[in-house]
């Protein structure tokens, strides 16, 4: 066991029992198997087994499980050990364990170590450690957290203001208004500092300067306005923001206050804008479902699907889910028939999958299987995987395994998962340990070189 091999196998999952299967094994009571595999070099088994032992207050046994991995110097193993120590109230031991790795300058190590220090009253030390890495957005986030714990907001604000002031043009074109800001989230982080200091108006003004308003489907300005109850300002911002994230935050606040009709109205107003329905059809349908108004929810998504170019796979998927969840599979199938006719009688595999799900839920699983097999893509590995999922959901796990065996190389993991469900654990592990396709084959040669293929 060495760090390079562990890293390669963990990244590719080649030769490792993956984390998802370990979870499945433990959920089905196969603890002994996970324990055995942990001792044989299976990292994800070792990590989960150590966690479980830790939860049972068997700290020494948990440490012994991780010890061979930690001894290699592989950071994920060191971090897992540190997390256990912290959970057990032994934070100083966790700090001592991690400190030698900080010198290597790896940003993941720095971020974790700084967070560890910050959580245990050593924010000033974390701040000093991270200060030189402020150009990195990931480390800058940790720096702001450390500053809050250490009471060093002004120092942090000064660093961020310097970064903002030093932003350079993104290109040499004199008409280009874009700038290269490092870290790219400096304005958001400075706004967070100012909000924490109680300077909310400054934070709002800062967020109004951003080039990019949304990250991970959230808008920091909308969230800030909501946190401070500035609903009229949030309403005005939602009226001007394009992506629909601000109106979604407005609707969330209104719903929390019990103003459901007003929340629905906010969504419907936004949906009336050009392209507005694209952005709010899903959250509006979810709100309507929560209110017991499934007919209206279906109508909202169907309106989008019926528009020219509106039948994107994610739209049709949402629509079919709504039909299925509310006992209207036949209507969903009819809608797919209409969509198929609009496309000249053709139905791509992605859309056919939604049809198969509706058919299976309507008691037509065998018919769905035959329909899938007759499709031009019906003999592909991904078609086999989709059909196996339907068969397993219907309790026909043996048939699902047989389906996956048609493409053994591409479907090793889902096949192993189904075998675990059947209690055939040893067979499942053999499937995962089969060499992946395409490994180089060594062909004996008489000499060192050849002019004939394979070269």
Secondary structure by P-SEA (a helix, b strand, c coil): ccaaaaaaaaacccccccaaaaaaaaaacaaaaaaaaaaaccaaaaaaaaaaaaaacaaaaaaaaaaaaaaaccaaaaaaaaaaaaaacaaaaaaaacccccccccaaaaaaaaaaaaaccaaaaaaaacccccccaaaaaaaaaaaaaacaaaaaaaaaaaaaaaccccccccccccccccccaaaaaaaaaaaaacaaaaaaaaaaaccccccccccaaaaaaaaacaaaaaaaaaaccccaaaaaaaaaaaaaacaaaaaaaaaaaaaaccccccccaaaaaaaaaaacaaaaaaaaaaaaaaccccccaaaaaaaaaaaaaaccaaaaaaaaaaaaaaacccccaaaaaaaaaaaaaacaaaaaaaaaaaccccccaaaaaaaaaaaaaacaaaaaaaaaaacccccaaaaaaaaaaacaaaaaaaaaaccccccbbbbbbcccccccccc
